[in-house]
């Protein structure tokens, strides 16, 4: 048995959970926040048998799209913002960060 932990952007969460449900995969949602953009993320915990891991990874990849987003940089070192002129930069966001962990045992009460 494996535990798949997928960290996805909030914008992709509903589409992904719907797709997982269509294939009878159950998940637990945790609200999380990213460190770089400080935007909302969702961490999904999905318990599956070893043979189902590849299928779940395919579903995640199909439903978590990457996209470009313009962001304003944060003032360096929290210093004087008066002399700091932020210039928006384009960054790639979205997709998913996925961890697959072995599970020794699972209980559902």
N, C-alpha and C positions, 0 to 999 in steps of 0.2 A: 504494500500500500504506500501511496505517496501523498504528500501535502504540497499542493501548488499554491504559491503565494504570488499573486499578480498585482502590481502597482500600476494603476491606469489613471489617466486624467478623468476628472468628473464628467467631462463631455462625452466620454466613451462608455461610461458605466452602464447606463440603461440598455444600450444596444448590446453590450457584452452579456449582461445578466439575462436578457431575453433570449439570446442565442444559446447560452448555457442551459437555460430552462427548457428550451425546445428539444434538447438532447438529453433531458433528464439528469443533468448535473446540478447538484445543490451547492450553494456557496454561502459564505458568511461575509458580509460587507463591513469594513471598518473605515470610518472617515479619517483621512490622513492629510498631511500638508507637505508639499515639496519644499526642499531646502533652497533650491536655486531661485525659482520664480515666486516662491511662497504662495502658490495657488493651491486650491483644493485638489486632492487626489482621493482615490478610493483604493484600498487594499482588499482584494478578494482572497479568501482562503477556500480552497477547493480540495476536498479529499476524494481521491480516485484510486482504483486498482492500477497496478503497474502497467497493464496493457492499454489503459485509457489515456495515459499521459500525452502521447503524440496527438491524439484527437483533440484533447482540450487545448493543447498548444496551438493547433491549427485554428480553432475557434477564436482564441485570443488574438492571434495574428490577423485574422480576417476582420475583426471588429474593433481593433484599436489602431486607428490611422495616425500617421505622422503628418504634421502640418507646420507651416512657418507662421511665426507670430512676432510682431514688433514689440519690443519691451524697452523701457527706459532704464538705463543702468542706475544702480543705487549709488548715492554719494560715497566716495572713497573714505573708508575708515570713520565714517560718521562725522567727518570734519565740517568745516565751514562750507555750507552749500551755496553761499552767495557767489563765490568765484567758480563754482563747478557748474558747467553747462552740460546737462545730460543730452546725449545724442542717441535717439532710439536705434537699436540694433535688431537685426532679424535673427531669431533663434529657432531651431527645430524643436517642436514640442509634440507630445502625444506618444503613440506607440505604447509599449508596456515593458516594464522590468519584471522578469519572472524568475522565481526561485522554485526549484523542485527539491523537496526534502523527503528523506525516508521517514516512514511512520512505523514505530515499533508495535503500537496497538491503538485501537480506536474503540470508543464506547459511546453509545447513544442511549441516554436514559429518558 
